[in-house]
Amino acid sequence: MFSIPAQIADVTVVTKANVYFDGNVVSHTVLFADGAKKTLGLIRPGTYHFNTGGAERMQIVGGLCHVKLDGATVNHDYIAGTHFDVPANSGFTIAVGPEAGLCEYLCSFLP
């Protein structure tokens, strides 16, 4: 496990939400003074596939999810305090079961 910030100081938050899959995945973009960008969001129960342009790190803030990276043969489970990395120009399928409620995440766009 690693430390996920409870709050993020000195940032700009884009108020218009990023809405995917009929509102089942929603995030807001967080911009840092150094040019870094992250998104902070929620995933409702269901199964969703995302493609990536750049490499990403998905930190699970709350709940749990099951993830299969494109090209992988097995799913991995992630709980609050864990993360997974997605290569650039790739994708992943993320599933949140009804027993989990919401999955909360912080996505970092890696250099």
Biopython code that builds the backbone (N, CA, C, O; Angstrom):
import numpy as np
from Bio.PDB.StructureBuilder import StructureBuilder

atoms = [
    (1, "MET", "N", (0.843, -1.167, 0.000)),
    (1, "MET", "CA", (0.000, 0.000, 0.000)),
    (1, "MET", "C", (0.899, 1.244, 0.000)),
    (1, "MET", "O", (2.063, 1.191, 0.396)),
    (2, "PHE", "N", (0.339, 2.333, -0.444)),
    (2, "PHE", "CA", (1.066, 3.581, -0.483)),
    (2, "PHE", "C", (0.125, 4.692, -0.059)),
    (2, "PHE", "O", (-1.073, 4.472, 0.120)),
    (3, "SER", "N", (0.667, 5.865, 0.098)),
    (3, "SER", "CA", (-0.124, 6.983, 0.593)),
    (3, "SER", "C", (-0.816, 7.712, -0.557)),
    (3, "SER", "O", (-0.177, 8.124, -1.525)),
    (4, "ILE", "N", (-2.123, 7.862, -0.431)),
    (4, "ILE", "CA", (-2.897, 8.648, -1.375)),
    (4, "ILE", "C", (-3.272, 9.929, -0.653)),
    (4, "ILE", "O", (-3.747, 9.877, 0.482)),
    (5, "PRO", "N", (-3.068, 11.084, -1.287)),
    (5, "PRO", "CA", (-3.367, 12.323, -0.577)),
    (5, "PRO", "C", (-4.851, 12.435, -0.223)),
    (5, "PRO", "O", (-5.715, 12.072, -1.021)),
    (6, "ALA", "N", (-5.137, 12.936, 0.971)),
    (6, "ALA", "CA", (-6.513, 13.171, 1.385)),
    (6, "ALA", "C", (-7.037, 14.461, 0.762)),
    (6, "ALA", "O", (-8.245, 14.651, 0.621)),
    (7, "GLN", "N", (-6.117, 15.339, 0.394)),
    (7, "GLN", "CA", (-6.485, 16.567, -0.306)),
    (7, "GLN", "C", (-5.316, 17.001, -1.172)),
    (7, "GLN", "O", (-4.175, 16.593, -0.955)),
    (8, "ILE", "N", (-5.619, 17.829, -2.153)),
    (8, "ILE", "CA", (-4.600, 18.317, -3.074)),
    (8, "ILE", "C", (-4.654, 19.838, -3.030)),
    (8, "ILE", "O", (-5.687, 20.435, -3.332)),
    (9, "ALA", "N", (-3.547, 20.463, -2.656)),
    (9, "ALA", "CA", (-3.508, 21.917, -2.501)),
    (9, "ALA", "C", (-2.945, 22.591, -3.754)),
    (9, "ALA", "O", (-2.237, 21.974, -4.549)),
    (10, "ASP", "N", (-3.279, 23.862, -3.903)),
    (10, "ASP", "CA", (-2.700, 24.723, -4.936)),
    (10, "ASP", "C", (-2.863, 24.159, -6.346)),
    (10, "ASP", "O", (-1.891, 24.054, -7.094)),
    (11, "VAL", "N", (-4.089, 23.800, -6.704)),
    (11, "VAL", "CA", (-4.385, 23.273, -8.037)),
    (11, "VAL", "C", (-5.557, 24.046, -8.634)),
    (11, "VAL", "O", (-6.255, 24.793, -7.948)),
    (12, "THR", "N", (-5.744, 23.843, -9.922)),
    (12, "THR", "CA", (-6.925, 24.343, -10.619)),
    (12, "THR", "C", (-7.774, 23.141, -10.967)),
    (12, "THR", "O", (-7.264, 22.148, -11.486)),
    (13, "VAL", "N", (-9.075, 23.217, -10.684)),
    (13, "VAL", "CA", (-10.001, 22.136, -10.997)),
    (13, "VAL", "C", (-10.923, 22.606, -12.109)),
    (13, "VAL", "O", (-11.536, 23.669, -12.016)),
    (14, "VAL", "N", (-11.014, 21.805, -13.158)),
    (14, "VAL", "CA", (-11.932, 22.096, -14.248)),
    (14, "VAL", "C", (-13.334, 21.704, -13.777)),
    (14, "VAL", "O", (-13.573, 20.550, -13.422)),
    (15, "THR", "N", (-14.245, 22.655, -13.776)),
    (15, "THR", "CA", (-15.565, 22.380, -13.214)),
    (15, "THR", "C", (-16.436, 21.509, -14.103)),
    (15, "THR", "O", (-17.312, 20.810, -13.592)),
    (16, "LYS", "N", (-16.231, 21.524, -15.406)),
    (16, "LYS", "CA", (-17.003, 20.668, -16.307)),
    (16, "LYS", "C", (-16.523, 19.237, -16.143)),
    (16, "LYS", "O", (-15.337, 18.948, -16.307)),
    (17, "ALA", "N", (-17.445, 18.344, -15.818)),
    (17, "ALA", "CA", (-17.102, 16.937, -15.575)),
    (17, "ALA", "C", (-16.789, 16.209, -16.874)),
    (17, "ALA", "O", (-17.290, 16.566, -17.941)),
    (18, "ASN", "N", (-15.948, 15.176, -16.764)),
    (18, "ASN", "CA", (-15.723, 14.204, -17.825)),
    (18, "ASN", "C", (-16.716, 13.077, -17.550)),
    (18, "ASN", "O", (-16.605, 12.400, -16.528)),
    (19, "VAL", "N", (-17.667, 12.868, -18.429)),
    (19, "VAL", "CA", (-18.738, 11.905, -18.194)),
    (19, "VAL", "C", (-18.646, 10.796, -19.242)),
    (19, "VAL", "O", (-18.642, 11.068, -20.442)),
    (20, "TYR", "N", (-18.574, 9.554, -18.784)),
    (20, "TYR", "CA", (-18.450, 8.390, -19.659)),
    (20, "TYR", "C", (-19.539, 7.375, -19.328)),
    (20, "TYR", "O", (-20.063, 7.346, -18.215)),
    (21, "PHE", "N", (-19.866, 6.553, -20.305)),
    (21, "PHE", "CA", (-20.785, 5.426, -20.102)),
    (21, "PHE", "C", (-22.086, 5.862, -19.414)),
    (21, "PHE", "O", (-22.463, 5.346, -18.362)),
    (22, "ASP", "N", (-22.756, 6.834, -20.050)),
    (22, "ASP", "CA", (-24.055, 7.311, -19.565)),
    (22, "ASP", "C", (-24.012, 7.756, -18.103)),
    (22, "ASP", "O", (-24.981, 7.566, -17.368)),
    (23, "GLY", "N", (-22.909, 8.339, -17.686)),
    (23, "GLY", "CA", (-22.789, 8.861, -16.328)),
    (23, "GLY", "C", (-22.337, 7.860, -15.290)),
    (23, "GLY", "O", (-22.302, 8.178, -14.101)),
    (24, "ASN", "N", (-21.988, 6.647, -15.716)),
    (24, "ASN", "CA", (-21.535, 5.633, -14.761)),
    (24, "ASN", "C", (-20.081, 5.814, -14.344)),
    (24, "ASN", "O", (-19.651, 5.267, -13.328)),
    (25, "VAL", "N", (-19.327, 6.577, -15.121)),
    (25, "VAL", "CA", (-17.960, 6.953, -14.764)),
    (25, "VAL", "C", (-17.878, 8.465, -14.943)),
    (25, "VAL", "O", (-18.125, 8.984, -16.032)),
    (26, "VAL", "N", (-17.527, 9.169, -13.862)),
    (26, "VAL", "CA", (-17.468, 10.627, -13.890)),
    (26, "VAL", "C", (-16.186, 11.068, -13.194)),
    (26, "VAL", "O", (-15.837, 10.561, -12.128)),
    (27, "SER", "N", (-15.487, 12.026, -13.817)),
    (27, "SER", "CA", (-14.280, 12.558, -13.191)),
    (27, "SER", "C", (-14.183, 14.056, -13.439)),
    (27, "SER", "O", (-14.886, 14.618, -14.279)),
    (28, "HIS", "N", (-13.289, 14.684, -12.680)),
    (28, "HIS", "CA", (-12.948, 16.090, -12.887)),
    (28, "HIS", "C", (-11.440, 16.173, -13.082)),
    (28, "HIS", "O", (-10.676, 15.450, -12.442)),
    (29, "THR", "N", (-11.030, 17.052, -13.961)),
    (29, "THR", "CA", (-9.615, 17.261, -14.250)),
    (29, "THR", "C", (-9.016, 18.215, -13.232)),
    (29, "THR", "O", (-9.598, 19.249, -12.903)),
    (30, "VAL", "N", (-7.829, 17.844, -12.738)),
    (30, "VAL", "CA", (-7.082, 18.635, -11.773)),
    (30, "VAL", "C", (-5.769, 19.033, -12.433)),
    (30, "VAL", "O", (-5.005, 18.168, -12.860)),
    (31, "LEU", "N", (-5.497, 20.343, -12.522)),
    (31, "LEU", "CA", (-4.295, 20.862, -13.174)),
    (31, "LEU", "C", (-3.333, 21.426, -12.129)),
    (31, "LEU", "O", (-3.740, 22.172, -11.239)),
    (32, "PHE", "N", (-2.068, 21.068, -12.245)),
    (32, "PHE", "CA", (-1.031, 21.498, -11.307)),
    (32, "PHE", "C", (-0.196, 22.607, -11.922)),
    (32, "PHE", "O", (-0.110, 22.721, -13.144)),
    (33, "ALA", "N", (0.415, 23.420, -11.084)),
    (33, "ALA", "CA", (1.227, 24.548, -11.545)),
    (33, "ALA", "C", (2.388, 24.102, -12.425)),
    (33, "ALA", "O", (2.808, 24.839, -13.317)),
    (34, "ASP", "N", (2.910, 22.899, -12.179)),
    (34, "ASP", "CA", (4.046, 22.407, -12.964)),
    (34, "ASP", "C", (3.626, 21.804, -14.304)),
    (34, "ASP", "O", (4.464, 21.276, -15.035)),
    (35, "GLY", "N", (2.328, 21.880, -14.631)),
    (35, "GLY", "CA", (1.828, 21.344, -15.899)),
    (35, "GLY", "C", (1.273, 19.933, -15.807)),
    (35, "GLY", "O", (0.689, 19.435, -16.770)),
    (36, "ALA", "N", (1.447, 19.281, -14.663)),
    (36, "ALA", "CA", (0.915, 17.923, -14.494)),
    (36, "ALA", "C", (-0.613, 17.967, -14.494)),
    (36, "ALA", "O", (-1.223, 18.965, -14.111)),
    (37, "LYS", "N", (-1.212, 16.863, -14.932)),
    (37, "LYS", "CA", (-2.667, 16.749, -14.990)),
    (37, "LYS", "C", (-3.083, 15.412, -14.401)),
    (37, "LYS", "O", (-2.458, 14.383, -14.659)),
    (38, "LYS", "N", (-4.148, 15.441, -13.605)),
    (38, "LYS", "CA", (-4.727, 14.230, -13.037)),
    (38, "LYS", "C", (-6.236, 14.327, -13.190)),
    (38, "LYS", "O", (-6.780, 15.405, -13.431)),
    (39, "THR", "N", (-6.899, 13.203, -13.051)),
    (39, "THR", "CA", (-8.355, 13.235, -12.934)),
    (39, "THR", "C", (-8.735, 12.520, -11.644)),
    (39, "THR", "O", (-8.068, 11.579, -11.214)),
    (40, "LEU", "N", (-9.811, 12.982, -11.045)),
    (40, "LEU", "CA", (-10.313, 12.446, -9.795)),
    (40, "LEU", "C", (-11.756, 12.053, -10.042)),
    (40, "LEU", "O", (-12.576, 12.897, -10.404)),
    (41, "GLY", "N", (-12.082, 10.764, -9.846)),
    (41, "GLY", "CA", (-13.408, 10.354, -10.247)),
    (41, "GLY", "C", (-14.005, 9.181, -9.500)),
    (41, "GLY", "O", (-13.419, 8.625, -8.570)),
    (42, "LEU", "N", (-15.211, 8.828, -9.955)),
    (42, "LEU", "CA", (-16.009, 7.738, -9.391)),
    (42, "LEU", "C", (-16.443, 6.790, -10.502)),
    (42, "LEU", "O", (-16.722, 7.211, -11.625)),
    (43, "ILE", "N", (-16.495, 5.502, -10.169)),
    (43, "ILE", "CA", (-16.987, 4.483, -11.092)),
    (43, "ILE", "C", (-18.112, 3.731, -10.401)),
    (43, "ILE", "O", (-17.924, 3.166, -9.324)),
    (44, "ARG", "N", (-19.285, 3.727, -11.031)),
    (44, "ARG", "CA", (-20.431, 2.980, -10.506)),
    (44, "ARG", "C", (-20.300, 1.512, -10.909)),
    (44, "ARG", "O", (-19.536, 1.195, -11.821)),
    (45, "PRO", "N", (-21.022, 0.621, -10.254)),
    (45, "PRO", "CA", (-20.962, -0.790, -10.629)),
    (45, "PRO", "C", (-21.228, -1.000, -12.127)),
    (45, "PRO", "O", (-22.121, -0.389, -12.712)),
    (46, "GLY", "N", (-20.429, -1.876, -12.715)),
    (46, "GLY", "CA", (-20.519, -2.179, -14.133)),
    (46, "GLY", "C", (-19.138, -2.532, -14.658)),
    (46, "GLY", "O", (-18.167, -2.580, -13.903)),
    (47, "THR", "N", (-19.060, -2.779, -15.959)),
    (47, "THR", "CA", (-17.801, -3.116, -16.626)),
    (47, "THR", "C", (-17.588, -2.126, -17.759)),
    (47, "THR", "O", (-18.484, -1.902, -18.573)),
    (48, "TYR", "N", (-16.387, -1.528, -17.811)),
    (48, "TYR", "CA", (-16.107, -0.449, -18.748)),
    (48, "TYR", "C", (-14.707, -0.633, -19.347)),
    (48, "TYR", "O", (-13.779, -1.057, -18.658)),
    (49, "HIS", "N", (-14.569, -0.308, -20.636)),
    (49, "HIS", "CA", (-13.253, -0.373, -21.284)),
    (49, "HIS", "C", (-12.794, 1.032, -21.640)),
    (49, "HIS", "O", (-13.556, 1.824, -22.195)),
    (50, "PHE", "N", (-11.538, 1.334, -21.315)),
    (50, "PHE", "CA", (-10.931, 2.616, -21.641)),
    (50, "PHE", "C", (-9.685, 2.391, -22.484)),
    (50, "PHE", "O", (-8.934, 1.442, -22.257)),
    (51, "ASN", "N", (-9.470, 3.264, -23.454)),
    (51, "ASN", "CA", (-8.233, 3.292, -24.225)),
    (51, "ASN", "C", (-7.366, 4.415, -23.671)),
    (51, "ASN", "O", (-7.878, 5.404, -23.148)),
    (52, "THR", "N", (-6.052, 4.258, -23.789)),
    (52, "THR", "CA", (-5.126, 5.281, -23.322)),
    (52, "THR", "C", (-4.319, 5.825, -24.496)),
    (52, "THR", "O", (-3.949, 5.087, -25.409)),
    (53, "GLY", "N", (-4.057, 7.112, -24.455)),
    (53, "GLY", "CA", (-3.119, 7.717, -25.390)),
    (53, "GLY", "C", (-1.742, 7.686, -24.753)),
    (53, "GLY", "O", (-0.801, 7.109, -25.298)),
    (54, "GLY", "N", (-1.639, 8.320, -23.584)),
    (54, "GLY", "CA", (-0.405, 8.312, -22.812)),
    (54, "GLY", "C", (-0.493, 7.311, -21.676)),
    (54, "GLY", "O", (-1.565, 6.789, -21.369)),
    (55, "ALA", "N", (0.642, 7.052, -21.061)),
    (55, "ALA", "CA", (0.680, 6.133, -19.917)),
    (55, "ALA", "C", (-0.064, 6.753, -18.734)),
    (55, "ALA", "O", (-0.040, 7.968, -18.538)),
    (56, "GLU", "N", (-0.729, 5.894, -17.945)),
    (56, "GLU", "CA", (-1.516, 6.351, -16.809)),
    (56, "GLU", "C", (-1.240, 5.490, -15.580)),
    (56, "GLU", "O", (-0.914, 4.308, -15.687)),
    (57, "ARG", "N", (-1.377, 6.109, -14.418)),
    (57, "ARG", "CA", (-1.374, 5.385, -13.144)),
    (57, "ARG", "C", (-2.727, 5.618, -12.490)),
    (57, "ARG", "O", (-3.119, 6.760, -12.249)),
    (58, "MET", "N", (-3.437, 4.532, -12.204)),
    (58, "MET", "CA", (-4.738, 4.601, -11.551)),
    (58, "MET", "C", (-4.569, 4.209, -10.086)),
    (58, "MET", "O", (-4.277, 3.055, -9.775)),
    (59, "GLN", "N", (-4.754, 5.176, -9.190)),
    (59, "GLN", "CA", (-4.693, 4.933, -7.752)),
    (59, "GLN", "C", (-6.129, 4.770, -7.251)),
    (59, "GLN", "O", (-6.983, 5.613, -7.524)),
    (60, "ILE", "N", (-6.386, 3.711, -6.535)),
    (60, "ILE", "CA", (-7.715, 3.465, -6.009)),
    (60, "ILE", "C", (-7.820, 4.148, -4.647)),
    (60, "ILE", "O", (-7.091, 3.818, -3.712)),
    (61, "VAL", "N", (-8.740, 5.105, -4.556)),
    (61, "VAL", "CA", (-8.920, 5.911, -3.357)),
    (61, "VAL", "C", (-9.925, 5.246, -2.415)),
    (61, "VAL", "O", (-9.768, 5.303, -1.196)),
    (62, "GLY", "N", (-10.949, 4.620, -2.978)),
    (62, "GLY", "CA", (-11.968, 3.964, -2.166)),
    (62, "GLY", "C", (-12.656, 2.877, -2.967)),
    (62, "GLY", "O", (-12.725, 2.948, -4.194)),
    (63, "GLY", "N", (-13.165, 1.871, -2.273)),
    (63, "GLY", "CA", (-13.848, 0.769, -2.946)),
    (63, "GLY", "C", (-12.872, -0.254, -3.486)),
    (63, "GLY", "O", (-11.736, -0.359, -3.025)),
    (64, "LEU", "N", (-13.337, -1.009, -4.473)),
    (64, "LEU", "CA", (-12.481, -2.002, -5.113)),
    (64, "LEU", "C", (-12.919, -2.196, -6.544)),
    (64, "LEU", "O", (-14.051, -1.888, -6.917)),
    (65, "CYS", "N", (-11.988, -2.718, -7.351)),
    (65, "CYS", "CA", (-12.275, -2.957, -8.754)),
    (65, "CYS", "C", (-11.463, -4.147, -9.241)),
    (65, "CYS", "O", (-10.491, -4.561, -8.610)),
    (66, "HIS", "N", (-11.887, -4.685, -10.377)),
    (66, "HIS", "CA", (-11.206, -5.787, -11.056)),
    (66, "HIS", "C", (-10.736, -5.224, -12.392)),
    (66, "HIS", "O", (-11.520, -4.618, -13.123)),
    (67, "VAL", "N", (-9.461, -5.422, -12.712)),
    (67, "VAL", "CA", (-8.879, -4.792, -13.892)),
    (67, "VAL", "C", (-8.168, -5.829, -14.754)),
    (67, "VAL", "O", (-7.451, -6.697, -14.255)),
    (68, "LYS", "N", (-8.388, -5.715, -16.062)),
    (68, "LYS", "CA", (-7.655, -6.526, -17.033)),
    (68, "LYS", "C", (-7.047, -5.571, -18.045)),
    (68, "LYS", "O", (-7.767, -4.909, -18.793)),
    (69, "LEU", "N", (-5.717, -5.499, -18.068)),
    (69, "LEU", "CA", (-5.021, -4.679, -19.048)),
    (69, "LEU", "C", (-5.145, -5.323, -20.415)),
    (69, "LEU", "O", (-5.159, -6.549, -20.525)),
    (70, "ASP", "N", (-5.236, -4.511, -21.455)),
    (70, "ASP", "CA", (-5.271, -5.058, -22.808)),
    (70, "ASP", "C", (-4.058, -5.959, -23.021)),
    (70, "ASP", "O", (-2.934, -5.591, -22.679)),
    (71, "GLY", "N", (-4.287, -7.119, -23.576)),
    (71, "GLY", "CA", (-3.215, -8.081, -23.835)),
    (71, "GLY", "C", (-2.931, -9.024, -22.685)),
    (71, "GLY", "O", (-2.209, -10.007, -22.858)),
    (72, "ALA", "N", (-3.488, -8.745, -21.502)),
    (72, "ALA", "CA", (-3.271, -9.611, -20.338)),
    (72, "ALA", "C", (-4.233, -10.791, -20.397)),
    (72, "ALA", "O", (-5.259, -10.731, -21.074)),
    (73, "THR", "N", (-3.901, -11.850, -19.693)),
    (73, "THR", "CA", (-4.764, -13.033, -19.677)),
    (73, "THR", "C", (-5.554, -13.175, -18.389)),
    (73, "THR", "O", (-6.472, -13.991, -18.312)),
    (74, "VAL", "N", (-5.208, -12.390, -17.378)),
    (74, "VAL", "CA", (-5.905, -12.493, -16.092)),
    (74, "VAL", "C", (-6.312, -11.107, -15.581)),
    (74, "VAL", "O", (-5.711, -10.091, -15.930)),
    (75, "ASN", "N", (-7.345, -11.103, -14.748)),
    (75, "ASN", "CA", (-7.777, -9.896, -14.041)),
    (75, "ASN", "C", (-6.998, -9.779, -12.740)),
    (75, "ASN", "O", (-6.548, -10.777, -12.178)),
    (76, "HIS", "N", (-6.847, -8.560, -12.274)),
    (76, "HIS", "CA", (-6.262, -8.313, -10.959)),
    (76, "HIS", "C", (-7.235, -7.458, -10.166)),
    (76, "HIS", "O", (-7.915, -6.596, -10.723)),
    (77, "ASP", "N", (-7.298, -7.698, -8.867)),
    (77, "ASP", "CA", (-8.154, -6.930, -7.980)),
    (77, "ASP", "C", (-7.346, -5.817, -7.336)),
    (77, "ASP", "O", (-6.189, -6.011, -6.962)),
    (78, "TYR", "N", (-7.971, -4.637, -7.208)),
    (78, "TYR", "CA", (-7.331, -3.486, -6.584)),
    (78, "TYR", "C", (-8.286, -2.897, -5.562)),
    (78, "TYR", "O", (-9.472, -2.707, -5.834)),
    (79, "ILE", "N", (-7.754, -2.613, -4.390)),
    (79, "ILE", "CA", (-8.529, -2.023, -3.300)),
    (79, "ILE", "C", (-7.954, -0.651, -2.974)),
    (79, "ILE", "O", (-6.907, -0.268, -3.497)),
    (80, "ALA", "N", (-8.643, 0.086, -2.109)),
    (80, "ALA", "CA", (-8.168, 1.403, -1.688)),
    (80, "ALA", "C", (-6.726, 1.307, -1.205)),
    (80, "ALA", "O", (-6.369, 0.417, -0.433)),
    (81, "GLY", "N", (-5.909, 2.239, -1.672)),
    (81, "GLY", "CA", (-4.497, 2.264, -1.287)),
    (81, "GLY", "C", (-3.589, 1.537, -2.252)),
    (81, "GLY", "O", (-2.377, 1.498, -2.037)),
    (82, "THR", "N", (-4.143, 0.950, -3.326)),
    (82, "THR", "CA", (-3.315, 0.267, -4.324)),
    (82, "THR", "C", (-3.426, 1.007, -5.655)),
    (82, "THR", "O", (-4.242, 1.916, -5.804)),
    (83, "HIS", "N", (-2.605, 0.610, -6.612)),
    (83, "HIS", "CA", (-2.641, 1.249, -7.935)),
    (83, "HIS", "C", (-2.248, 0.255, -9.020)),
    (83, "HIS", "O", (-1.682, -0.805, -8.754)),
    (84, "PHE", "N", (-2.570, 0.639, -10.248)),
    (84, "PHE", "CA", (-2.086, -0.100, -11.414)),
    (84, "PHE", "C", (-1.678, 0.898, -12.481)),
    (84, "PHE", "O", (-2.214, 2.004, -12.552)),
    (85, "ASP", "N", (-0.720, 0.495, -13.315)),
    (85, "ASP", "CA", (-0.222, 1.334, -14.402)),
    (85, "ASP", "C", (-0.695, 0.775, -15.731)),
    (85, "ASP", "O", (-0.739, -0.438, -15.936)),
    (86, "VAL", "N", (-1.049, 1.686, -16.632)),
    (86, "VAL", "CA", (-1.511, 1.322, -17.967)),
    (86, "VAL", "C", (-0.530, 1.924, -18.967)),
    (86, "VAL", "O", (-0.276, 3.127, -18.925)),
    (87, "PRO", "N", (0.027, 1.110, -19.867)),
    (87, "PRO", "CA", (0.967, 1.646, -20.853)),
    (87, "PRO", "C", (0.297, 2.621, -21.819)),
    (87, "PRO", "O", (-0.922, 2.605, -21.992)),
    (88, "ALA", "N", (1.106, 3.462, -22.438)),
    (88, "ALA", "CA", (0.615, 4.363, -23.476)),
    (88, "ALA", "C", (0.070, 3.553, -24.648)),
    (88, "ALA", "O", (0.505, 2.429, -24.897)),
    (89, "ASN", "N", (-0.872, 4.132, -25.353)),
    (89, "ASN", "CA", (-1.461, 3.519, -26.547)),
    (89, "ASN", "C", (-1.944, 2.102, -26.278)),
    (89, "ASN", "O", (-1.677, 1.181, -27.051)),
    (90, "SER", "N", (-2.638, 1.948, -25.203)),
    (90, "SER", "CA", (-3.132, 0.649, -24.768)),
    (90, "SER", "C", (-4.554, 0.838, -24.253)),
    (90, "SER", "O", (-5.282, 1.711, -24.724)),
    (91, "GLY", "N", (-4.937, 0.023, -23.294)),
    (91, "GLY", "CA", (-6.254, 0.155, -22.701)),
    (91, "GLY", "C", (-6.422, -0.825, -21.567)),
    (91, "GLY", "O", (-5.533, -1.624, -21.272)),
    (92, "PHE", "N", (-7.586, -0.749, -20.932)),
    (92, "PHE", "CA", (-7.890, -1.656, -19.833)),
    (92, "PHE", "C", (-9.399, -1.751, -19.662)),
    (92, "PHE", "O", (-10.146, -0.839, -20.015)),
    (93, "THR", "N", (-9.820, -2.873, -19.116)),
    (93, "THR", "CA", (-11.213, -3.069, -18.745)),
    (93, "THR", "C", (-11.272, -3.053, -17.232)),
    (93, "THR", "O", (-10.525, -3.765, -16.561)),
    (94, "ILE", "N", (-12.171, -2.229, -16.698)),
    (94, "ILE", "CA", (-12.328, -2.113, -15.255)),
    (94, "ILE", "C", (-13.754, -2.499, -14.894)),
    (94, "ILE", "O", (-14.713, -2.044, -15.519)),
    (95, "ALA", "N", (-13.880, -3.337, -13.883)),
    (95, "ALA", "CA", (-15.199, -3.787, -13.431)),
    (95, "ALA", "C", (-15.352, -3.501, -11.946)),
    (95, "ALA", "O", (-14.447, -3.742, -11.147)),
    (96, "VAL", "N", (-16.517, -2.983, -11.602)),
    (96, "VAL", "CA", (-16.880, -2.726, -10.205)),
    (96, "VAL", "C", (-18.152, -3.513, -9.954)),
    (96, "VAL", "O", (-19.165, -3.310, -10.624)),
    (97, "GLY", "N", (-18.091, -4.411, -8.988)),
    (97, "GLY", "CA", (-19.254, -5.234, -8.664)),
    (97, "GLY", "C", (-20.258, -4.485, -7.810)),
    (97, "GLY", "O", (-19.899, -3.527, -7.125)),
    (98, "PRO", "N", (-21.519, -4.913, -7.845)),
    (98, "PRO", "CA", (-22.543, -4.235, -7.051)),
    (98, "PRO", "C", (-22.258, -4.266, -5.552)),
    (98, "PRO", "O", (-22.679, -3.368, -4.822)),
    (99, "GLU", "N", (-21.545, -5.294, -5.089)),
    (99, "GLU", "CA", (-21.213, -5.378, -3.669)),
    (99, "GLU", "C", (-20.209, -4.306, -3.254)),
    (99, "GLU", "O", (-20.105, -3.969, -2.075)),
    (100, "ALA", "N", (-19.468, -3.771, -4.230)),
    (100, "ALA", "CA", (-18.431, -2.783, -3.939)),
    (100, "ALA", "C", (-18.984, -1.366, -3.831)),
    (100, "ALA", "O", (-18.330, -0.489, -3.267)),
    (101, "GLY", "N", (-20.177, -1.135, -4.362)),
    (101, "GLY", "CA", (-20.691, 0.234, -4.397)),
    (101, "GLY", "C", (-19.900, 1.037, -5.406)),
    (101, "GLY", "O", (-19.778, 0.635, -6.563)),
    (102, "LEU", "N", (-19.367, 2.158, -4.985)),
    (102, "LEU", "CA", (-18.563, 2.999, -5.872)),
    (102, "LEU", "C", (-17.083, 2.679, -5.741)),
    (102, "LEU", "O", (-16.607, 2.288, -4.675)),
    (103, "CYS", "N", (-16.367, 2.851, -6.839)),
    (103, "CYS", "CA", (-14.905, 2.815, -6.816)),
    (103, "CYS", "C", (-14.438, 4.251, -7.059)),
    (103, "CYS", "O", (-14.836, 4.876, -8.042)),
    (104, "GLU", "N", (-13.603, 4.769, -6.176)),
    (104, "GLU", "CA", (-13.067, 6.123, -6.308)),
    (104, "GLU", "C", (-11.618, 6.029, -6.756)),
    (104, "GLU", "O", (-10.870, 5.171, -6.288)),
    (105, "TYR", "N", (-11.224, 6.918, -7.669)),
    (105, "TYR", "CA", (-9.865, 6.828, -8.201)),
    (105, "TYR", "C", (-9.234, 8.191, -8.422)),
    (105, "TYR", "O", (-9.916, 9.209, -8.532)),
    (106, "LEU", "N", (-7.915, 8.176, -8.484)),
    (106, "LEU", "CA", (-7.106, 9.317, -8.874)),
    (106, "LEU", "C", (-6.212, 8.842, -10.012)),
    (106, "LEU", "O", (-5.363, 7.972, -9.818)),
    (107, "CYS", "N", (-6.401, 9.406, -11.189)),
    (107, "CYS", "CA", (-5.630, 8.986, -12.365)),
    (107, "CYS", "C", (-4.554, 10.018, -12.656)),
    (107, "CYS", "O", (-4.848, 11.202, -12.818)),
    (108, "SER", "N", (-3.302, 9.567, -12.721)),
    (108, "SER", "CA", (-2.185, 10.432, -13.062)),
    (108, "SER", "C", (-1.732, 10.116, -14.483)),
    (108, "SER", "O", (-1.590, 8.951, -14.854)),
    (109, "PHE", "N", (-1.511, 11.148, -15.262)),
    (109, "PHE", "CA", (-1.019, 10.975, -16.620)),
    (109, "PHE", "C", (0.499, 11.049, -16.560)),
    (109, "PHE", "O", (1.063, 12.093, -16.234)),
    (110, "LEU", "N", (1.157, 9.940, -16.875)),
    (110, "LEU", "CA", (2.590, 9.799, -16.676)),
    (110, "LEU", "C", (3.371, 10.344, -17.867)),
    (110, "LEU", "O", (2.888, 10.332, -18.999)),
    (111, "PRO", "N", (4.586, 10.824, -17.594)),
    (111, "PRO", "CA", (5.419, 11.346, -18.697)),
    (111, "PRO", "C", (5.908, 10.231, -19.597)),
    (111, "PRO", "O", (6.617, 10.489, -20.569)),
]
sb = StructureBuilder()
sb.init_structure("model")
sb.init_model(0)
sb.init_chain("A")
sb.init_seg("    ")
for serial, (resi, resn, name, xyz) in enumerate(atoms, 1):
    if name == "N":
        sb.init_residue(resn, " ", resi, " ")
    sb.init_atom(name, np.array(xyz, "f"), 0.0, 1.0, " ", f" {name:<3s}", serial, name[0])
structure = sb.get_structure()
